[in-house]
Amino acid sequence: LGTRHPPTGSGYVVDCLLSARAACLEKSYPDIVRAAIAFGNDTDTTACVAGGIAGIRHGRAGIPPRWLELLRGRDVLDPMLERLRAAFDAQP
């Protein structure tokens, strides 16, 4: 990845970004998140960043349905996503 320091999954911002980038070499959304977690250390931060990038790449359809079913706060998240989608759809 063009660095002398391998990604370690630490919470340090530069390492977090390098770790997320390395995880994003995987092909699917779940594999990217699992790879980010496998680095260890600050797993929630690294997986959050990698998962966000993976979400852009794979969209909501890339997230396993079981993961979505278990997501807490969907009653808050789903309406926000719909408003965001509608706002983007309304763009010329």
C-alpha positions in Angstrom: 0.0 0.0 0.0 3.0 2.3 -0.5 4.0 2.6 3.2 6.8 1.1 5.3 4.4 0.6 8.2 1.9 -2.2 7.8 -1.7 -1.3 8.9 -2.4 -2.4 12.5 -6.0 -1.3 13.0 -5.0 1.2 15.7 -7.1 4.3 16.5 -4.4 6.6 15.2 -6.0 8.4 12.2 -3.3 7.7 9.7 -3.2 4.0 10.6 -6.9 3.8 10.7 -7.1 5.1 7.1 -4.3 2.8 6.0 -6.0 -0.2 7.7 -9.4 0.7 6.1 -7.7 1.0 2.7 -6.1 -2.4 3.1 -9.4 -3.9 4.2 -11.1 -2.4 1.1 -8.9 -4.7 -1.1 -11.5 -7.4 -0.3 -14.3 -8.0 -2.8 -17.5 -7.8 -0.8 -19.0 -5.7 1.9 -18.8 -8.4 4.6 -15.3 -9.4 3.7 -14.2 -5.8 3.9 -15.7 -5.4 7.4 -14.3 -8.7 8.6 -10.8 -7.8 7.2 -10.9 -4.5 9.1 -11.9 -6.2 12.3 -9.1 -8.8 11.8 -6.5 -6.1 12.2 -7.4 -6.0 15.9 -6.8 -3.1 18.2 -9.4 -0.3 17.6 -11.7 -2.6 15.6 -14.8 -0.5 15.9 -13.2 2.6 14.4 -11.4 0.7 11.6 -14.5 -1.3 10.7 -16.6 1.9 10.8 -14.3 3.7 8.3 -13.9 0.6 6.1 -17.6 -0.2 6.3 -18.4 3.4 5.2 -16.2 3.1 2.2 -17.6 -0.4 1.4 -21.1 1.1 1.7 -20.3 3.6 -1.0 -18.8 1.0 -3.2 -21.4 -1.8 -2.7 -24.5 0.1 -1.6 -27.1 -1.1 0.8 -27.7 -4.2 -1.3 -24.1 -5.3 -0.4 -24.9 -5.5 3.3 -26.0 -8.9 4.3 -29.8 -8.9 5.1 -29.1 -10.5 8.5 -26.8 -7.6 9.4 -29.5 -5.1 8.5 -32.2 -7.0 10.5 -30.0 -6.9 13.6 -29.1 -3.2 13.2 -30.3 -1.2 16.2 -31.8 2.2 15.4 -33.3 1.2 12.0 -36.5 3.1 12.9 -34.3 6.3 12.9 -31.9 5.3 10.1 -34.4 4.2 7.4 -36.3 7.5 7.3 -33.1 9.5 7.1 -31.8 7.3 4.3 -35.1 7.8 2.4 -34.8 11.6 2.7 -31.2 11.5 1.6 -32.1 9.4 -1.4 -35.0 11.7 -2.3 -32.7 14.7 -2.1 -30.2 13.1 -4.4 -32.9 12.0 -6.8 -34.2 15.6 -7.0 -30.8 16.9 -8.1 -30.7 18.0 -11.8 
